[in-house]
Amino acid sequence: MDNYSDIRPYNDQEMAAVLQRLLINPELLDTIAKLRLPRMQSWFPALVRPLVRRALKKQLRGVGTIRQFQGVIKSYMDEMIETTTDSFTVSGLENLDLDKPWLLISNHRDIALDPAFVNYALYHNDGETVRIAIGDNLLTKPFAADLMRLNKSFIVKRSAKGPRQMLAAYKHLSAYIRHSLTDEEETVWLAQREGRAKDGLDATEPAIIKMLCMSQRKGEETLGEFIRSLGIVPVAISYEWDPCDAAKARELSLRESEGTYLKAEFEDLQSIGLGIRGQKGKVHVHFGEPLTADFATPGEVAAAIDAQIIEEYRLQPSNIWAYEQQCGNDDWRRLPEDVLTELGDLSPASRLAFEQRMAGIPAEHRNKAVAIYANAVIAKLRRLPPAETA
């Protein structure tokens, strides 16, 4: 029996039917047309759809497996990295045996790009791509759900109603993650929290660890043994520029001033598009060391993940200039020498680039935007021993 058919990714046998469904989906065709042929799509939408369908058929000809489909996605990733990043670097893979499955838990700054960059790093280092946890709130469009599940995504049912339904959904999810890791030996990617860290403060929600622990065999294994069996690896992803910084700053400002924020319809999908198209500058992904301690509580596990993510987060010049602007000092110079060495270009030109970016954000939201970048420095400074911050 297929106990996880409602949430798991599609498999090779299902691919042909899903691709046929996608090739006749008008919303998908219109979405691609807006990205690739915006003027023609706005003037002659009915004429553009057949062109897009024909181009997609040609590109997908001969694609019969998930790995082949991800090869098509790789070509789009190549183009995106070439046009929207100044560099893409990776560190820490020497910590991992890529022939083994791992549970990668990363900080969460961008809806789609965080797992995409992790996948890209693994793909180019001869590792298997990951199964990606994605909330059903992002799958309101049927074509989006199909595309995500073809790309090895599995569904987190955040829309479950009522305590019993939610508990059942999370038990099911927890069991599927353990099944993926131990029975199917597939690496899994999870964000450290539900929703992006819009304020730039990366913190693991203990609730994520508690969800994972729903599949612990109580009485047969301790918490520490269970965590070791999952192979949890913290991952730190940093972007020099956040394409969604202005939108995040606006949301944070409205939450503060009005006490609430109501998302527009399909706002998350718009954020995905903005993240993909926007300039990101330098991007770095660091793979941490597997958690092996004898943990006693989910909170201890979350704290261990946080420690590695904050320590290994690659600071960018944008973080430094934001810190100086927000805090009015250069205490960042107290950071360890290796952190300072990795910073790279701290020239007046890089400071000007940051100032110009902030100047393009409405004044009433600007402080929040600065904080998004500054908080990564503040988080590192907070973890310095007392003697270094005295």
C-alpha positions as YAML, in Angstrom:
chain: A
units: angstrom
residues:
- id: 1
  name: MET
  ca: [0.00, 0.00, 0.00]
- id: 2
  name: ASP
  ca: [1.10, 3.57, -0.74]
- id: 3
  name: ASN
  ca: [0.60, 5.10, 2.70]
- id: 4
  name: TYR
  ca: [1.98, 8.49, 1.69]
- id: 5
  name: SER
  ca: [0.41, 9.07, -1.75]
- id: 6
  name: ASP
  ca: [-1.35, 12.20, -0.48]
- id: 7
  name: ILE
  ca: [1.88, 14.02, 0.40]
- id: 8
  name: ARG
  ca: [4.86, 12.35, -1.27]
- id: 9
  name: PRO
  ca: [6.62, 13.51, -4.44]
- id: 10
  name: TYR
  ca: [5.62, 11.98, -7.77]
- id: 11
  name: ASN
  ca: [7.59, 8.99, -9.01]
- id: 12
  name: ASP
  ca: [8.88, 8.04, -12.45]
- id: 13
  name: GLN
  ca: [5.77, 6.02, -13.27]
- id: 14
  name: GLU
  ca: [3.50, 9.02, -12.67]
- id: 15
  name: MET
  ca: [5.58, 11.50, -14.63]
- id: 16
  name: ALA
  ca: [4.10, 11.06, -18.12]
- id: 17
  name: ALA
  ca: [0.52, 11.72, -16.97]
- id: 18
  name: VAL
  ca: [1.55, 14.74, -14.90]
- id: 19
  name: LEU
  ca: [3.53, 16.27, -17.78]
- id: 20
  name: GLN
  ca: [0.57, 15.83, -20.13]
- id: 21
  name: ARG
  ca: [-1.62, 17.61, -17.59]
- id: 22
  name: LEU
  ca: [0.85, 20.47, -17.28]
- id: 23
  name: LEU
  ca: [1.20, 20.96, -21.02]
- id: 24
  name: ILE
  ca: [-2.48, 21.80, -21.36]
- id: 25
  name: ASN
  ca: [-2.75, 23.93, -18.21]
- id: 26
  name: PRO
  ca: [-3.52, 27.50, -19.36]
- id: 27
  name: GLU
  ca: [-2.37, 29.10, -16.09]
- id: 28
  name: LEU
  ca: [1.06, 27.49, -16.35]
- id: 29
  name: LEU
  ca: [1.39, 28.46, -20.01]
- id: 30
  name: ASP
  ca: [0.38, 32.05, -19.23]
- id: 31
  name: THR
  ca: [2.80, 32.21, -16.30]
- id: 32
  name: ILE
  ca: [5.72, 31.06, -18.45]
- id: 33
  name: ALA
  ca: [4.68, 33.47, -21.20]
- id: 34
  name: LYS
  ca: [4.73, 36.39, -18.76]
- id: 35
  name: LEU
  ca: [8.28, 35.48, -17.76]
- id: 36
  name: ARG
  ca: [9.69, 34.73, -21.21]
- id: 37
  name: LEU
  ca: [7.54, 36.81, -23.61]
- id: 38
  name: PRO
  ca: [5.91, 39.53, -21.48]
- id: 39
  name: ARG
  ca: [5.01, 41.95, -24.29]
- id: 40
  name: MET
  ca: [3.59, 39.32, -26.62]
- id: 41
  name: GLN
  ca: [1.68, 37.76, -23.76]
- id: 42
  name: SER
  ca: [0.03, 41.04, -22.83]
- id: 43
  name: TRP
  ca: [-0.94, 41.81, -26.44]
- id: 44
  name: PHE
  ca: [-1.75, 38.38, -27.88]
- id: 45
  name: PRO
  ca: [-2.22, 35.86, -25.03]
- id: 46
  name: ALA
  ca: [-4.21, 33.39, -27.14]
- id: 47
  name: LEU
  ca: [-1.46, 33.28, -29.75]
- id: 48
  name: VAL
  ca: [1.38, 32.91, -27.24]
- id: 49
  name: ARG
  ca: [0.04, 29.81, -25.47]
- id: 50
  name: PRO
  ca: [0.60, 27.44, -28.43]
- id: 51
  name: LEU
  ca: [4.14, 28.81, -28.80]
- id: 52
  name: VAL
  ca: [4.90, 28.17, -25.15]
- id: 53
  name: ARG
  ca: [3.33, 24.70, -25.28]
- id: 54
  name: ARG
  ca: [5.41, 23.81, -28.33]
- id: 55
  name: ALA
  ca: [8.61, 25.05, -26.68]
- id: 56
  name: LEU
  ca: [7.84, 23.10, -23.50]
- id: 57
  name: LYS
  ca: [7.12, 19.90, -25.46]
- id: 58
  name: LYS
  ca: [10.44, 20.27, -27.23]
- id: 59
  name: GLN
  ca: [12.31, 20.85, -23.98]
- id: 60
  name: LEU
  ca: [10.64, 17.91, -22.26]
- id: 61
  name: ARG
  ca: [11.05, 15.49, -25.16]
- id: 62
  name: GLY
  ca: [12.73, 12.35, -23.90]
- id: 63
  name: VAL
  ca: [12.19, 13.25, -20.23]
- id: 64
  name: GLY
  ca: [10.89, 10.12, -18.53]
- id: 65
  name: THR
  ca: [12.35, 10.19, -15.03]
- id: 66
  name: ILE
  ca: [12.43, 12.61, -12.12]
- id: 67
  name: ARG
  ca: [16.22, 12.91, -12.46]
- id: 68
  name: GLN
  ca: [15.85, 13.86, -16.13]
- id: 69
  name: PHE
  ca: [13.19, 16.41, -15.19]
- id: 70
  name: GLN
  ca: [15.55, 17.89, -12.60]
- id: 71
  name: GLY
  ca: [18.15, 18.14, -15.36]
- id: 72
  name: VAL
  ca: [15.75, 20.49, -17.16]
- id: 73
  name: ILE
  ca: [15.35, 22.49, -13.96]
- id: 74
  name: LYS
  ca: [19.15, 22.65, -13.67]
- id: 75
  name: SER
  ca: [19.29, 24.52, -16.98]
- id: 76
  name: TYR
  ca: [16.97, 27.17, -15.54]
- id: 77
  name: MET
  ca: [19.08, 27.27, -12.36]
- id: 78
  name: ASP
  ca: [22.21, 27.76, -14.46]
- id: 79
  name: GLU
  ca: [20.59, 30.72, -16.19]
- id: 80
  name: MET
  ca: [19.27, 32.18, -12.92]
- id: 81
  name: ILE
  ca: [22.65, 31.92, -11.21]
- id: 82
  name: GLU
  ca: [24.40, 33.41, -14.23]
- id: 83
  name: THR
  ca: [22.07, 36.42, -14.45]
- id: 84
  name: THR
  ca: [21.09, 37.16, -10.82]
- id: 85
  name: THR
  ca: [24.14, 36.27, -8.70]
- id: 86
  name: ASP
  ca: [27.71, 37.57, -8.62]
- id: 87
  name: SER
  ca: [28.98, 34.28, -7.20]
- id: 88
  name: PHE
  ca: [27.71, 31.01, -5.75]
- id: 89
  name: THR
  ca: [29.99, 29.26, -3.27]
- id: 90
  name: VAL
  ca: [29.71, 26.16, -1.08]
- id: 91
  name: SER
  ca: [31.56, 24.93, 2.01]
- id: 92
  name: GLY
  ca: [31.32, 22.08, 4.51]
- id: 93
  name: LEU
  ca: [30.50, 19.20, 2.17]
- id: 94
  name: GLU
  ca: [33.65, 17.49, 3.41]
- id: 95
  name: ASN
  ca: [31.63, 16.91, 6.62]
- id: 96
  name: LEU
  ca: [29.23, 14.58, 4.83]
- id: 97
  name: ASP
  ca: [29.26, 11.19, 3.18]
- id: 98
  name: LEU
  ca: [27.08, 11.98, 0.15]
- id: 99
  name: ASP
  ca: [26.29, 8.30, -0.31]
- id: 100
  name: LYS
  ca: [24.23, 8.43, 2.91]
- id: 101
  name: PRO
  ca: [20.83, 10.11, 3.47]
- id: 102
  name: TRP
  ca: [20.75, 13.22, 5.67]
- id: 103
  name: LEU
  ca: [18.08, 15.44, 7.18]
- id: 104
  name: LEU
  ca: [19.21, 18.92, 6.16]
- id: 105
  name: ILE
  ca: [17.68, 21.66, 8.31]
- id: 106
  name: SER
  ca: [18.47, 25.15, 7.05]
- id: 107
  name: ASN
  ca: [17.71, 28.74, 7.85]
- id: 108
  name: HIS
  ca: [14.84, 30.08, 5.75]
- id: 109
  name: ARG
  ca: [15.22, 33.35, 3.87]
- id: 110
  name: ASP
  ca: [13.62, 32.60, 0.47]
- id: 111
  name: ILE
  ca: [10.62, 30.38, -0.21]
- id: 112
  name: ALA
  ca: [11.95, 28.50, -3.25]
- id: 113
  name: LEU
  ca: [15.63, 29.40, -3.51]
- id: 114
  name: ASP
  ca: [16.83, 28.01, -0.15]
- id: 115
  name: PRO
  ca: [16.24, 24.35, -1.14]
- id: 116
  name: ALA
  ca: [17.07, 25.13, -4.79]
- id: 117
  name: PHE
  ca: [20.57, 26.33, -3.89]
- id: 118
  name: VAL
  ca: [21.06, 23.35, -1.56]
- id: 119
  name: ASN
  ca: [20.05, 21.04, -4.42]
- id: 120
  name: TYR
  ca: [22.35, 22.85, -6.83]
- id: 121
  name: ALA
  ca: [25.29, 22.47, -4.45]
- id: 122
  name: LEU
  ca: [24.66, 18.75, -4.04]
- id: 123
  name: TYR
  ca: [24.04, 18.16, -7.76]
- id: 124
  name: HIS
  ca: [27.38, 19.72, -8.71]
- id: 125
  name: ASN
  ca: [29.20, 17.67, -6.09]
- id: 126
  name: ASP
  ca: [27.82, 14.33, -7.31]
- id: 127
  name: GLY
  ca: [25.26, 14.09, -4.51]
- id: 128
  name: GLU
  ca: [21.60, 13.13, -4.82]
- id: 129
  name: THR
  ca: [19.07, 15.95, -4.76]
- id: 130
  name: VAL
  ca: [16.79, 16.30, -1.74]
- id: 131
  name: ARG
  ca: [13.16, 15.75, -0.96]
- id: 132
  name: ILE
  ca: [11.80, 19.18, -0.08]
- id: 133
  name: ALA
  ca: [9.16, 19.98, 2.54]
- id: 134
  name: ILE
  ca: [6.71, 22.57, 1.21]
- id: 135
  name: GLY
  ca: [3.60, 23.99, 2.83]
- id: 136
  name: ASP
  ca: [0.27, 23.45, 1.10]
- id: 137
  name: ASN
  ca: [-0.34, 27.19, 1.40]
- id: 138
  name: LEU
  ca: [2.07, 27.55, -1.54]
- id: 139
  name: LEU
  ca: [0.20, 25.02, -3.65]
- id: 140
  name: THR
  ca: [-3.08, 26.87, -4.21]
- id: 141
  name: LYS
  ca: [-2.59, 26.52, -7.96]
- id: 142
  name: PRO
  ca: [-2.83, 22.90, -9.21]
- id: 143
  name: PHE
  ca: [0.03, 23.43, -11.67]
- id: 144
  name: ALA
  ca: [2.25, 24.66, -8.82]
- id: 145
  name: ALA
  ca: [1.54, 21.49, -6.83]
- id: 146
  name: ASP
  ca: [2.32, 19.33, -9.86]
- id: 147
  name: LEU
  ca: [5.59, 21.13, -10.58]
- id: 148
  name: MET
  ca: [6.72, 20.96, -6.97]
- id: 149
  name: ARG
  ca: [5.93, 17.26, -6.60]
- id: 150
  name: LEU
  ca: [7.79, 16.51, -9.85]
- id: 151
  name: ASN
  ca: [10.76, 18.31, -8.25]
- id: 152
  name: LYS
  ca: [10.80, 15.90, -5.27]
- id: 153
  name: SER
  ca: [8.73, 18.11, -2.97]
- id: 154
  name: PHE
  ca: [6.40, 16.64, -0.35]
- id: 155
  name: ILE
  ca: [3.45, 18.42, 1.19]
- id: 156
  name: VAL
  ca: [3.17, 19.83, 4.70]
- id: 157
  name: LYS
  ca: [-0.56, 20.15, 5.42]
- id: 158
  name: ARG
  ca: [-0.62, 23.47, 7.21]
- id: 159
  name: SER
  ca: [-4.26, 24.00, 6.26]
- id: 160
  name: ALA
  ca: [-5.48, 21.12, 8.42]
- id: 161
  name: LYS
  ca: [-8.41, 22.30, 10.55]
- id: 162
  name: GLY
  ca: [-8.82, 21.54, 14.23]
- id: 163
  name: PRO
  ca: [-6.43, 20.03, 16.78]
- id: 164
  name: ARG
  ca: [-7.16, 16.39, 15.86]
- id: 165
  name: GLN
  ca: [-6.65, 16.93, 12.14]
- id: 166
  name: MET
  ca: [-3.46, 18.88, 12.73]
- id: 167
  name: LEU
  ca: [-2.08, 16.21, 15.06]
- id: 168
  name: ALA
  ca: [-2.88, 13.49, 12.52]
- id: 169
  name: ALA
  ca: [-1.30, 15.50, 9.70]
- id: 170
  name: TYR
  ca: [1.93, 16.08, 11.63]
- id: 171
  name: LYS
  ca: [2.19, 12.44, 12.74]
- id: 172
  name: HIS
  ca: [1.75, 11.43, 9.10]
- id: 173
  name: LEU
  ca: [4.41, 13.94, 8.03]
- id: 174
  name: SER
  ca: [6.83, 12.80, 10.73]
- id: 175
  name: ALA
  ca: [6.39, 9.16, 9.72]
- id: 176
  name: TYR
  ca: [6.96, 10.04, 6.06]
- id: 177
  name: ILE
  ca: [10.19, 11.92, 6.80]
- id: 178
  name: ARG
  ca: [11.55, 8.97, 8.81]
- id: 179
  name: HIS
  ca: [10.40, 6.57, 6.07]
- id: 180
  name: SER
  ca: [12.23, 8.68, 3.45]
- id: 181
  name: LEU
  ca: [15.45, 8.69, 5.46]
- id: 182
  name: THR
  ca: [15.60, 5.16, 6.82]
- id: 183
  name: ASP
  ca: [13.59, 3.01, 4.39]
- id: 184
  name: GLU
  ca: [14.11, 4.80, 1.06]
- id: 185
  name: GLU
  ca: [17.47, 6.37, 1.98]
- id: 186
  name: GLU
  ca: [16.52, 9.75, 0.50]
- id: 187
  name: THR
  ca: [17.99, 13.00, 1.82]
- id: 188
  name: VAL
  ca: [15.35, 15.46, 3.08]
- id: 189
  name: TRP
  ca: [15.38, 19.27, 3.33]
- id: 190
  name: LEU
  ca: [13.41, 21.12, 6.02]
- id: 191
  name: ALA
  ca: [13.31, 24.78, 6.93]
- id: 192
  name: GLN
  ca: [14.17, 25.50, 10.57]
- id: 193
  name: ARG
  ca: [10.87, 27.33, 11.01]
- id: 194
  name: GLU
  ca: [7.44, 27.70, 9.48]
- id: 195
  name: GLY
  ca: [7.69, 30.74, 7.24]
- id: 196
  name: ARG
  ca: [10.72, 32.82, 6.33]
- id: 197
  name: ALA
  ca: [12.84, 34.68, 8.87]
- id: 198
  name: LYS
  ca: [11.64, 38.01, 7.54]
- id: 199
  name: ASP
  ca: [13.52, 39.97, 10.21]
- id: 200
  name: GLY
  ca: [16.84, 38.26, 9.43]
- id: 201
  name: LEU
  ca: [17.00, 36.44, 12.78]
- id: 202
  name: ASP
  ca: [17.51, 32.74, 12.15]
- id: 203
  name: ALA
  ca: [16.01, 30.58, 14.91]
- id: 204
  name: THR
  ca: [14.86, 26.96, 14.87]
- id: 205
  name: GLU
  ca: [11.32, 26.44, 16.11]
- id: 206
  name: PRO
  ca: [11.30, 23.65, 18.72]
- id: 207
  name: ALA
  ca: [7.90, 22.69, 17.27]
- id: 208
  name: ILE
  ca: [9.73, 21.44, 14.15]
- id: 209
  name: ILE
  ca: [11.82, 19.10, 16.31]
- id: 210
  name: LYS
  ca: [8.71, 18.01, 18.25]
- id: 211
  name: MET
  ca: [7.03, 17.13, 14.95]
- id: 212
  name: LEU
  ca: [10.01, 14.98, 13.97]
- id: 213
  name: CYS
  ca: [9.88, 13.28, 17.37]
- id: 214
  name: MET
  ca: [6.37, 12.02, 16.69]
- id: 215
  name: SER
  ca: [8.01, 9.11, 14.85]
- id: 216
  name: GLN
  ca: [10.38, 8.29, 17.72]
- id: 217
  name: ARG
  ca: [9.87, 4.76, 19.01]
- id: 218
  name: LYS
  ca: [9.39, 5.52, 22.69]
- id: 219
  name: GLY
  ca: [10.75, 2.80, 24.92]
- id: 220
  name: GLU
  ca: [13.00, 1.50, 22.14]
- id: 221
  name: GLU
  ca: [15.26, 4.50, 21.58]
- id: 222
  name: THR
  ca: [16.24, 7.59, 23.53]
- id: 223
  name: LEU
  ca: [15.83, 11.05, 22.08]
- id: 224
  name: GLY
  ca: [19.56, 11.23, 21.44]
- id: 225
  name: GLU
  ca: [19.53, 7.90, 19.59]
- id: 226
  name: PHE
  ca: [16.53, 9.01, 17.54]
- id: 227
  name: ILE
  ca: [18.14, 12.31, 16.55]
- id: 228
  name: ARG
  ca: [21.34, 10.52, 15.53]
- id: 229
  name: SER
  ca: [19.31, 8.07, 13.43]
- id: 230
  name: LEU
  ca: [17.85, 10.99, 11.45]
- id: 231
  name: GLY
  ca: [21.28, 12.36, 10.55]
- id: 232
  name: ILE
  ca: [20.38, 16.01, 11.15]
- id: 233
  name: VAL
  ca: [22.76, 18.45, 9.44]
- id: 234
  name: PRO
  ca: [22.34, 22.22, 9.95]
- id: 235
  name: VAL
  ca: [22.72, 24.29, 6.77]
- id: 236
  name: ALA
  ca: [23.40, 28.04, 6.64]
- id: 237
  name: ILE
  ca: [22.44, 29.98, 3.50]
- id: 238
  name: SER
  ca: [23.33, 33.64, 3.02]
- id: 239
  name: TYR
  ca: [22.45, 36.16, 0.32]
- id: 240
  name: GLU
  ca: [24.27, 39.44, -0.19]
- id: 241
  name: TRP
  ca: [20.99, 40.96, -1.35]
- id: 242
  name: ASP
  ca: [17.52, 39.74, -0.49]
- id: 243
  name: PRO
  ca: [15.28, 40.32, -3.54]
- id: 244
  name: CYS
  ca: [12.27, 40.45, -1.20]
- id: 245
  name: ASP
  ca: [13.80, 42.86, 1.36]
- id: 246
  name: ALA
  ca: [11.43, 45.74, 0.55]
- id: 247
  name: ALA
  ca: [8.35, 43.49, 0.72]
- id: 248
  name: LYS
  ca: [9.50, 41.93, 4.00]
- id: 249
  name: ALA
  ca: [10.22, 45.38, 5.48]
- id: 250
  name: ARG
  ca: [6.76, 46.57, 4.47]
- id: 251
  name: GLU
  ca: [5.11, 43.56, 6.11]
- id: 252
  name: LEU
  ca: [7.13, 43.97, 9.32]
- id: 253
  name: SER
  ca: [6.30, 47.68, 9.48]
- id: 254
  name: LEU
  ca: [2.57, 47.09, 8.98]
- id: 255
  name: ARG
  ca: [2.53, 44.34, 11.61]
- id: 256
  name: GLU
  ca: [4.16, 46.73, 14.07]
- id: 257
  name: SER
  ca: [1.96, 49.75, 13.30]
- id: 258
  name: GLU
  ca: [-1.37, 47.98, 12.74]
- id: 259
  name: GLY
  ca: [-0.92, 44.84, 14.82]
- id: 260
  name: THR
  ca: [-1.64, 42.53, 11.90]
- id: 261
  name: TYR
  ca: [-0.87, 41.89, 8.26]
- id: 262
  name: LEU
  ca: [-3.20, 40.29, 5.73]
- id: 263
  name: LYS
  ca: [-1.50, 38.71, 2.74]
- id: 264
  name: ALA
  ca: [-2.91, 39.40, -0.69]
- id: 265
  name: GLU
  ca: [-4.09, 36.44, -2.75]
- id: 266
  name: PHE
  ca: [-1.15, 34.57, -4.30]
- id: 267
  name: GLU
  ca: [1.32, 36.87, -2.51]
- id: 268
  name: ASP
  ca: [3.58, 33.92, -1.71]
- id: 269
  name: LEU
  ca: [3.73, 32.95, -5.38]
- id: 270
  name: GLN
  ca: [4.67, 36.53, -6.23]
- id: 271
  name: SER
  ca: [7.44, 36.34, -3.62]
- id: 272
  name: ILE
  ca: [8.73, 33.17, -5.26]
- id: 273
  name: GLY
  ca: [8.89, 34.95, -8.61]
- id: 274
  name: LEU
  ca: [10.57, 38.01, -7.13]
- id: 275
  name: GLY
  ca: [13.15, 35.83, -5.37]
- id: 276
  name: ILE
  ca: [14.00, 34.01, -8.58]
- id: 277
  name: ARG
  ca: [14.24, 37.11, -10.80]
- id: 278
  name: GLY
  ca: [15.82, 39.52, -8.30]
- id: 279
  name: GLN
  ca: [19.51, 40.27, -7.93]
- id: 280
  name: LYS
  ca: [21.11, 38.30, -5.09]
- id: 281
  name: GLY
  ca: [24.78, 39.31, -5.28]
- id: 282
  name: LYS
  ca: [27.00, 36.72, -3.57]
- id: 283
  name: VAL
  ca: [25.28, 33.55, -2.35]
- id: 284
  name: HIS
  ca: [26.92, 31.05, 0.01]
- id: 285
  name: VAL
  ca: [25.73, 27.66, 1.30]
- id: 286
  name: HIS
  ca: [27.47, 25.97, 4.23]
- id: 287
  name: PHE
  ca: [26.76, 22.36, 5.25]
- id: 288
  name: GLY
  ca: [27.37, 21.83, 8.95]
- id: 289
  name: GLU
  ca: [28.35, 18.79, 10.99]
- id: 290
  name: PRO
  ca: [25.81, 16.06, 11.82]
- id: 291
  name: LEU
  ca: [24.26, 16.30, 15.29]
- id: 292
  name: THR
  ca: [25.60, 13.49, 17.48]
- id: 293
  name: ALA
  ca: [25.14, 14.69, 21.08]
- id: 294
  name: ASP
  ca: [22.98, 12.83, 23.58]
- id: 295
  name: PHE
  ca: [20.12, 15.35, 23.54]
- id: 296
  name: ALA
  ca: [17.52, 15.30, 26.30]
- id: 297
  name: THR
  ca: [14.88, 17.70, 24.90]
- id: 298
  name: PRO
  ca: [13.71, 19.08, 21.51]
- id: 299
  name: GLY
  ca: [14.80, 22.51, 22.74]
- id: 300
  name: GLU
  ca: [18.39, 21.29, 23.07]
- id: 301
  name: VAL
  ca: [18.27, 19.99, 19.49]
- id: 302
  name: ALA
  ca: [16.94, 23.34, 18.22]
- id: 303
  name: ALA
  ca: [19.68, 25.19, 20.12]
- id: 304
  name: ALA
  ca: [22.38, 22.97, 18.57]
- id: 305
  name: ILE
  ca: [21.03, 23.67, 15.08]
- id: 306
  name: ASP
  ca: [20.96, 27.42, 15.81]
- id: 307
  name: ALA
  ca: [24.54, 27.40, 17.08]
- id: 308
  name: GLN
  ca: [25.88, 25.97, 13.83]
- id: 309
  name: ILE
  ca: [23.71, 28.09, 11.53]
- id: 310
  name: ILE
  ca: [24.67, 31.34, 13.27]
- id: 311
  name: GLU
  ca: [28.35, 30.43, 13.49]
- id: 312
  name: GLU
  ca: [28.64, 29.32, 9.87]
- id: 313
  name: TYR
  ca: [26.40, 31.97, 8.29]
- id: 314
  name: ARG
  ca: [28.62, 33.77, 5.75]
- id: 315
  name: LEU
  ca: [28.39, 37.51, 6.40]
- id: 316
  name: GLN
  ca: [28.30, 39.87, 3.41]
- id: 317
  name: PRO
  ca: [29.32, 43.54, 3.16]
- id: 318
  name: SER
  ca: [25.61, 44.43, 3.15]
- id: 319
  name: ASN
  ca: [25.36, 42.98, 6.69]
- id: 320
  name: ILE
  ca: [28.26, 45.10, 7.92]
- id: 321
  name: TRP
  ca: [27.02, 48.40, 6.48]
- id: 322
  name: ALA
  ca: [23.54, 47.69, 7.85]
- id: 323
  name: TYR
  ca: [24.99, 46.99, 11.31]
- id: 324
  name: GLU
  ca: [26.92, 50.26, 11.33]
- id: 325
  name: GLN
  ca: [23.86, 52.19, 10.16]
- id: 326
  name: GLN
  ca: [21.59, 50.61, 12.77]
- id: 327
  name: CYS
  ca: [23.96, 50.43, 15.74]
- id: 328
  name: GLY
  ca: [26.21, 53.42, 15.07]
- id: 329
  name: ASN
  ca: [29.45, 51.59, 15.89]
- id: 330
  name: ASP
  ca: [31.99, 49.20, 14.41]
- id: 331
  name: ASP
  ca: [31.74, 46.46, 17.05]
- id: 332
  name: TRP
  ca: [31.58, 43.98, 14.18]
- id: 333
  name: ARG
  ca: [35.40, 44.21, 14.11]
- id: 334
  name: ARG
  ca: [35.39, 42.03, 17.27]
- id: 335
  name: LEU
  ca: [34.20, 39.06, 15.26]
- id: 336
  name: PRO
  ca: [36.65, 36.16, 14.76]
- id: 337
  name: GLU
  ca: [39.39, 36.66, 12.20]
- id: 338
  name: ASP
  ca: [38.08, 33.99, 9.83]
- id: 339
  name: VAL
  ca: [34.66, 35.69, 9.75]
- id: 340
  name: LEU
  ca: [36.26, 39.04, 8.91]
- id: 341
  name: THR
  ca: [38.49, 37.48, 6.25]
- id: 342
  name: GLU
  ca: [35.48, 35.98, 4.48]
- id: 343
  name: LEU
  ca: [33.77, 39.37, 4.20]
- id: 344
  name: GLY
  ca: [35.62, 40.35, 1.05]
- id: 345
  name: ASP
  ca: [34.86, 43.76, -0.48]
- id: 346
  name: LEU
  ca: [34.31, 46.42, 2.20]
- id: 347
  name: SER
  ca: [35.12, 49.26, -0.15]
- id: 348
  name: PRO
  ca: [33.36, 52.64, -0.24]
- id: 349
  name: ALA
  ca: [31.68, 51.39, -3.43]
- id: 350
  name: SER
  ca: [30.08, 48.48, -1.56]
- id: 351
  name: ARG
  ca: [28.87, 50.86, 1.17]
- id: 352
  name: LEU
  ca: [27.40, 53.14, -1.48]
- id: 353
  name: ALA
  ca: [25.63, 50.18, -3.10]
- id: 354
  name: PHE
  ca: [24.00, 49.35, 0.24]
- id: 355
  name: GLU
  ca: [22.99, 52.97, 0.87]
- id: 356
  name: GLN
  ca: [21.48, 53.25, -2.59]
- id: 357
  name: ARG
  ca: [19.50, 50.06, -2.10]
- id: 358
  name: MET
  ca: [18.09, 51.30, 1.20]
- id: 359
  name: ALA
  ca: [17.29, 54.68, -0.36]
- id: 360
  name: GLY
  ca: [15.04, 52.86, -2.83]
- id: 361
  name: ILE
  ca: [12.85, 51.56, 0.01]
- id: 362
  name: PRO
  ca: [10.07, 53.83, 1.35]
- id: 363
  name: ALA
  ca: [11.29, 55.82, 4.37]
- id: 364
  name: GLU
  ca: [8.58, 54.42, 6.66]
- id: 365
  name: HIS
  ca: [9.87, 50.86, 6.04]
- id: 366
  name: ARG
  ca: [13.59, 51.58, 5.80]
- id: 367
  name: ASN
  ca: [14.53, 50.82, 9.42]
- id: 368
  name: LYS
  ca: [13.03, 47.36, 9.10]
- id: 369
  name: ALA
  ca: [14.95, 46.77, 5.87]
- id: 370
  name: VAL
  ca: [18.23, 47.79, 7.50]
- id: 371
  name: ALA
  ca: [17.51, 45.46, 10.43]
- id: 372
  name: ILE
  ca: [16.97, 42.51, 8.07]
- id: 373
  name: TYR
  ca: [20.63, 42.78, 7.08]
- id: 374
  name: ALA
  ca: [22.03, 43.94, 10.45]
- id: 375
  name: ASN
  ca: [20.54, 41.13, 12.52]
- id: 376
  name: ALA
  ca: [22.91, 38.53, 11.11]
- id: 377
  name: VAL
  ca: [25.84, 40.48, 12.61]
- id: 378
  name: ILE
  ca: [24.02, 41.02, 15.90]
- id: 379
  name: ALA
  ca: [23.32, 37.28, 16.17]
- id: 380
  name: LYS
  ca: [27.02, 36.47, 15.77]
- id: 381
  name: LEU
  ca: [28.09, 39.12, 18.30]
- id: 382
  name: ARG
  ca: [25.66, 37.75, 20.87]
- id: 383
  name: ARG
  ca: [27.37, 34.39, 20.75]
- id: 384
  name: LEU
  ca: [30.86, 35.73, 21.48]
- id: 385
  name: PRO
  ca: [32.30, 34.87, 24.90]
- id: 386
  name: PRO
  ca: [31.79, 37.66, 27.49]
- id: 387
  name: ALA
  ca: [35.50, 38.56, 27.48]
- id: 388
  name: GLU
  ca: [35.32, 39.39, 23.78]
- id: 389
  name: THR
  ca: [32.34, 41.71, 24.14]
- id: 390
  name: ALA
  ca: [33.41, 43.47, 27.38]
...
